[in-house]
Amino acid sequence: MKRVAILGPGGAGKSRLAVELGAAIETKVIYLDRLFWKPGWVPRPKEEWDAMQRRERAGDSWIVEGLTEGGMDPWLDEADTVLFLDTPPLVCIWRVTRRRLNAEAGVGMPLGCEPAPFYRAFLKFLRRLSQYQRTTRPAIQVDLARRANSQRIVVLRNERESREFLKNARSHGQSDGRRT
Protein backbone atom coordinates (compact mmCIF):
# COMPACT_ATOMS: atom_id res chain seq x y z
CA MET A 1 0.00 0.00 0.00
CA LYS A 2 2.04 2.91 -1.34
CA ARG A 3 -0.48 5.03 -3.24
CA VAL A 4 -3.88 5.32 -1.61
CA ALA A 5 -6.96 7.25 -2.79
CA ILE A 6 -9.78 7.86 -0.30
CA LEU A 7 -13.29 8.54 -1.63
CA GLY A 8 -16.56 9.34 0.08
CA PRO A 9 -19.08 12.10 0.75
CA GLY A 10 -18.58 15.09 3.02
CA GLY A 11 -18.71 13.99 6.65
CA ALA A 12 -17.69 10.40 5.85
CA GLY A 13 -14.39 10.70 7.73
CA LYS A 14 -11.99 10.87 4.78
CA SER A 15 -9.64 13.44 6.31
CA ARG A 16 -9.49 11.73 9.68
CA LEU A 17 -8.83 8.35 8.06
CA ALA A 18 -6.15 9.90 5.84
CA VAL A 19 -4.36 11.42 8.85
CA GLU A 20 -4.46 8.18 10.84
CA LEU A 21 -3.45 6.00 7.89
CA GLY A 22 -0.66 8.40 6.94
CA ALA A 23 0.75 8.14 10.47
CA ALA A 24 0.32 4.35 10.50
CA ILE A 25 2.20 3.73 7.24
CA GLU A 26 4.41 6.84 7.39
CA THR A 27 3.13 8.27 4.13
CA LYS A 28 2.43 11.83 3.01
CA VAL A 29 -1.22 12.89 3.00
CA ILE A 30 -2.42 15.13 0.16
CA TYR A 31 -5.65 17.08 0.62
CA LEU A 32 -7.04 17.97 -2.78
CA ASP A 33 -9.10 20.85 -1.38
CA ARG A 34 -5.90 22.44 -0.08
CA LEU A 35 -4.30 22.11 -3.51
CA PHE A 36 -7.31 23.30 -5.51
CA TRP A 37 -8.41 26.34 -3.50
CA LYS A 38 -6.37 29.49 -3.08
CA PRO A 39 -7.09 31.81 -0.11
CA GLY A 40 -10.60 33.26 -0.22
CA TRP A 41 -12.00 30.19 -2.03
CA VAL A 42 -10.42 31.16 -5.35
CA PRO A 43 -10.01 28.10 -7.60
CA ARG A 44 -6.64 27.49 -9.22
CA PRO A 45 -6.46 27.99 -12.98
CA LYS A 46 -6.71 24.67 -14.82
CA GLU A 47 -3.09 24.65 -16.04
CA GLU A 48 -1.74 25.36 -12.55
CA TRP A 49 -4.10 22.78 -10.99
CA ASP A 50 -3.09 20.09 -13.49
CA ALA A 51 0.64 20.80 -12.96
CA MET A 52 0.28 20.65 -9.17
CA GLN A 53 -1.51 17.31 -9.39
CA ARG A 54 1.11 15.84 -11.73
CA ARG A 55 3.88 16.94 -9.37
CA GLU A 56 2.15 15.41 -6.34
CA ARG A 57 1.28 12.16 -8.13
CA ALA A 58 4.92 11.73 -9.14
CA GLY A 59 5.84 10.83 -5.55
CA ASP A 60 6.61 7.20 -4.70
CA SER A 61 3.95 7.07 -2.02
CA TRP A 62 0.99 9.19 -1.02
CA ILE A 63 -2.50 9.16 0.43
CA VAL A 64 -4.93 11.48 -1.32
CA GLU A 65 -8.37 12.46 -0.13
CA GLY A 66 -11.16 14.63 -1.37
CA LEU A 67 -13.36 14.80 -4.41
CA THR A 68 -12.75 18.06 -6.24
CA GLU A 69 -14.07 20.05 -9.14
CA GLY A 70 -11.32 18.51 -11.29
CA GLY A 71 -12.23 14.91 -10.47
CA MET A 72 -10.04 12.15 -9.16
CA ASP A 73 -9.58 9.88 -12.19
CA PRO A 74 -5.83 10.50 -12.55
CA TRP A 75 -5.36 9.79 -8.84
CA LEU A 76 -7.51 6.68 -8.98
CA ASP A 77 -5.63 5.44 -12.04
CA GLU A 78 -2.30 5.71 -10.21
CA ALA A 79 -3.47 4.39 -6.83
CA ASP A 80 -2.68 0.83 -5.83
CA THR A 81 -5.36 0.98 -3.12
CA VAL A 82 -8.72 2.77 -3.15
CA LEU A 83 -10.63 3.25 0.09
CA PHE A 84 -14.31 4.01 -0.43
CA LEU A 85 -16.04 5.34 2.67
CA ASP A 86 -19.64 4.34 2.05
CA THR A 87 -20.89 6.11 5.15
CA PRO A 88 -24.67 6.36 5.70
CA PRO A 89 -26.07 9.84 4.94
CA LEU A 90 -27.40 10.41 8.47
CA VAL A 91 -23.93 9.78 9.91
CA CYS A 92 -22.45 12.29 7.44
CA ILE A 93 -25.10 14.87 8.38
CA TRP A 94 -24.43 14.33 12.09
CA ARG A 95 -20.65 14.68 11.67
CA VAL A 96 -20.85 17.82 9.54
CA THR A 97 -23.38 19.37 11.92
CA ARG A 98 -21.25 18.58 14.98
CA ARG A 99 -18.08 19.87 13.31
CA ARG A 100 -19.72 23.10 12.18
CA LEU A 101 -21.53 23.79 15.45
CA ASN A 102 -18.28 23.22 17.34
CA ALA A 103 -16.58 25.66 14.92
CA GLU A 104 -14.02 23.02 13.97
CA ALA A 105 -12.12 23.55 10.76
CA GLY A 106 -11.61 20.29 8.93
CA VAL A 107 -8.09 18.90 8.71
CA GLY A 108 -8.12 19.30 4.93
CA MET A 109 -9.52 22.86 5.02
CA PRO A 110 -7.76 25.04 2.44
CA LEU A 111 -5.45 27.65 3.93
CA GLY A 112 -6.90 31.15 4.02
CA CYS A 113 -10.45 29.90 3.47
CA GLU A 114 -13.00 30.48 6.19
CA PRO A 115 -15.99 28.15 6.42
CA ALA A 116 -19.28 29.76 5.45
CA PRO A 117 -21.78 30.41 8.24
CA PHE A 118 -23.62 27.25 9.28
CA TYR A 119 -27.02 28.52 8.13
CA ARG A 120 -25.68 29.01 4.58
CA ALA A 121 -23.35 26.05 4.36
CA PHE A 122 -25.67 23.42 5.80
CA LEU A 123 -28.35 23.64 3.11
CA LYS A 124 -25.65 23.56 0.43
CA PHE A 125 -24.14 20.48 2.10
CA LEU A 126 -27.55 18.74 2.18
CA ARG A 127 -28.05 19.41 -1.54
CA ARG A 128 -24.56 18.08 -2.33
CA LEU A 129 -25.12 15.01 -0.19
CA SER A 130 -28.42 14.31 -1.94
CA GLN A 131 -26.72 14.71 -5.34
CA TYR A 132 -23.88 12.48 -4.15
CA GLN A 133 -26.30 9.73 -3.11
CA ARG A 134 -28.29 9.92 -6.37
CA THR A 135 -25.51 10.16 -8.94
CA THR A 136 -21.94 10.27 -7.61
CA ARG A 137 -22.12 7.22 -5.33
CA PRO A 138 -23.54 4.90 -8.03
CA ALA A 139 -20.91 6.14 -10.50
CA ILE A 140 -18.13 5.49 -7.96
CA GLN A 141 -19.48 1.98 -7.33
CA VAL A 142 -19.45 1.18 -11.07
CA ASP A 143 -15.94 2.61 -11.44
CA LEU A 144 -14.61 0.66 -8.45
CA ALA A 145 -16.13 -2.59 -9.75
CA ARG A 146 -14.25 -1.98 -13.01
CA ARG A 147 -10.99 -1.46 -11.10
CA ALA A 148 -11.36 -4.47 -8.77
CA ASN A 149 -9.13 -6.77 -10.86
CA SER A 150 -6.19 -4.36 -11.01
CA GLN A 151 -6.33 -2.45 -7.72
CA ARG A 152 -7.08 -3.18 -4.09
CA ILE A 153 -10.57 -1.80 -3.40
CA VAL A 154 -11.65 -1.50 0.24
CA VAL A 155 -15.19 -0.42 1.14
CA LEU A 156 -15.57 0.88 4.69
CA ARG A 157 -19.17 1.38 5.79
CA ASN A 158 -18.81 2.38 9.43
CA GLU A 159 -16.43 3.38 12.20
CA ARG A 160 -15.83 -0.23 13.27
CA GLU A 161 -14.69 -1.22 9.77
CA SER A 162 -12.43 1.85 9.55
CA ARG A 163 -10.84 1.05 12.93
CA GLU A 164 -10.28 -2.57 11.87
CA PHE A 165 -8.68 -1.43 8.61
CA LEU A 166 -6.33 0.94 10.49
CA LYS A 167 -5.46 -1.78 13.00
CA ASN A 168 -4.52 -4.13 10.14
CA ALA A 169 -2.57 -1.37 8.37
CA ARG A 170 -0.50 -0.79 11.52
CA SER A 171 0.21 -4.49 12.04
CA HIS A 172 1.36 -5.52 8.55
CA GLY A 173 4.90 -4.59 7.54
CA GLN A 174 6.31 -4.02 4.07
CA SER A 175 9.74 -5.01 2.80
CA ASP A 176 10.87 -1.35 2.68
CA GLY A 177 10.30 -0.98 6.41
CA ARG A 178 7.03 0.90 6.10
CA ARG A 179 3.97 -0.42 7.82
CA THR A 180 0.76 -1.09 5.89
N, C-alpha and C positions, 0 to 999 in steps of 0.2 A: 504494500500500500504506500505508493510514493506520490501519486497525483490523485487527489480526491476532490470531487465536486459534490456540493451539498445543495439539494433542491427542496423546496417546500414553500408554503404560503407564509405571509407575515404572521408572526406569533407562534410559528411552529417550533422554534428553538434552534434555528440554523446557526445563529451567531454563537450561542452558548455552546452548542455541540462542536463547532469549529474551534473555539478557544480550547475546550477540554481535549479534543482530539489532537490539536496542534501540540499541546503540552505533552500528551501521552506518547506521541511518536516523534516529537522534536522536529516538527515541520512548520514552515512559515504559513500563516493564514492570510489570505487575500480577501478583502471585503470589496466586492464589486461596486457597491454604493459609494465607498470612499474613493474609488478610482474614477467613477463616472461623474460625480457631482463636484463642482468647484464651490467655494464659499458662496453662500447666498442662494443655493440650489440652482446654480447655473450649470447646465449640461456641457460636457466637453465637446468640442467639435469632433465630427466623425473621424477625421484623419488622426487627430491626437489620441482619441479613445482607442482606435484600432491599434496604433503604435504602442500604447501603454499595455494593452492586453497581450500583444505579441511578445513584448519584453518580459512580462510577468510569466507567461506560459513557457518561456524558454528555460525556466529554472528546472533543475533536476527533480525537485519535489515541492509540492504545494498543496494547500487545502483552500478551495475557493468556495465562497458562499454568496448567495444573493442573485435573484433574477433581476435583470436590468432591462432598460429600454433596448439595448443592443442584443439581447438574447444571450444564451449560454452555449450554443452549439459548438463553437470552437473549443471551449473548455471541456464540454462533455466528450468531444471527439478525442481529446488528448488525455482524459482521465483514465486511470486504470480501475478506479473504484468510484461508483456513484452512490451517494446516500440520499434516499428520497424520504423526507419526513412527511408521512401521510397522516398528519395530525388532524383530529376531528375539528370541524369549524368552531364549535363552542369552546373548545380548549384554546384555540387561537384568539378568539374574541376575549376570553377571560385574561389571557396573558397580555394582550395589547392594552386592554383596559387597565389592568393592574400597573403595568409599566408606565402608562401615560398619567394615571392618577397619582402615582408616586413620583412623578417628574423625573423618571429615569431615562437617560439617553441610552439608546441601544449601543452595544459594543461596536457594531459596524457603522454607526452614525457618521456621515461625512463631516469632515472638519469644517468649521465655520458655517454650519447649517443648523439652525435652530428648529426644533420640532414645531409644527403648527399647533395652535391652541386645540385642546381636546375636542371642543364642540365642532370645530371645522374638520379636523383630521379623522375623527371617529366615523362619520358618515362616509367619507371617502374610503376609509379602510373597509367598511362593510360592503360597499359597492365592489371594491377590488376583490374581496374575499368571495363574494357571490360569483363574480366573473371567473375567478380562479377555479371555483368548484365546477362551474358549468363547462368551461372550455379549456383552461390551461391544464388542470389536473388530468382530464382524459387524454390530452395530447402528450403529456409527460409519460403517462402509463403506456401508451402505444410506443413512444420513442424508447423507453426503457426495455420493453419487451423485445424490440428490434436489436438492442445492444446486448442482451443477456448472454449471447454466445461468445462475445469478444471482451466483455468487461464484467467486473464484479459489481452486481447490483444488489444493494441492501435497502430494504424497505423497513422503516422504523415507524410504528404506528402510535407509540405511547412512550411515556417516561421510562417505564420498566425496560422496554426493548432498547432504548437509547443507552441506559445505564449498563445493560448487559453487553451491548456492543463496545462501549468504552472499556469495560472491564476486560473483555477479550483482547481489545487493541493494546491495552497496557501489558497483558501477560504473554503475548506472542512476540518473539524477537525476530529480527531479520539478520541476514548474513552481514550487513554493513554496520551492525551495532545499533541500529535504530529499532525502536519497539513499534510493533503494529498491533 
